[in-house]
Amino acid sequence: MTDEAKELHRIISASVKDMLDAYRIQAQPGPVTDKALEQIILPGGARHHAEPRAVPRPAASCPAAQRCALHAGEFP
């Protein structure tokens, strides 16, 4: 295993241990809410990375012949 792989393994292992510790602490008084679990797994408000993004697809609204022409470069 390379030094880089060993370092990544160490970092990931430490992160997982930290998440498990945080979960155990949160679970002591009772069930862990979805929001609390999100904060454990995605700390620092990283939730926006997990949300699906709308991908603009202007060609999808065109008829098939126009899409083909667009891909062929017939329209500017």
N, C-alpha and C positions, 0 to 999 in steps of 0.2 A: 504494500500500500504506500502510495506517495505521501510526502509530507503534507501536501495540500489536501489530500483525501483524509488524512488523519485529523487535520485541523477542522475540516468541515464536519467530520464525524463527532469531534469533541463539541463543537458549537451546537450542532443539532441535538446531541444527547443532553447537553446542559439546558437547552431551550425546552425540550420535552419534559425534563425533570422539573423545571420551573413551572411549566403549565400544570403538571400533575399536583405539585405542591399548592399552587393557587387554587386549583379545583378542590382539593381536600379541605383547605381552609374555608372556602365558600360553602362547602357541603356540610360542615359541622353543625350549623344551626338548623339546617333543613334543605329542601330541594334547591338546586341551583337554577335560577331563571335563565331563559334563552339569552337575555341581554347580558347577564353576568358571564355566561359561557362564551358569548361572542367576544367580550372584553378579554377573557383569558386566552382565547385562541388567536384573536386578531387585536392585540393591544395597540393603543395609540390611534384609534379611530380609523383603522385600515379597512373598515367595512366596505368602502366604495370599491375596493379591488374585487370583492366577491359578488357584487351586483352585476347582473347582465347589462350589457350596453347595447343600445339600439345602433345598428349599423346602417348608415344611409345607403339606399340602393335605388338611385334614380332610374336606372335602366329597368328595374322590375315593374315600374308603372307604365312602360312603353309597350306597344304591341310587339310581337315577336319579330316582325319584319324590320321595325325600326331598331330593335336591339341588334339584329344581325348587321344592319347597315352601320350602326354606331361602331361595332367591333371591327368592321371592315374598313372603317375610316371614310365612309361616303358622306357623313355629315360633319360639319366643322365642330 
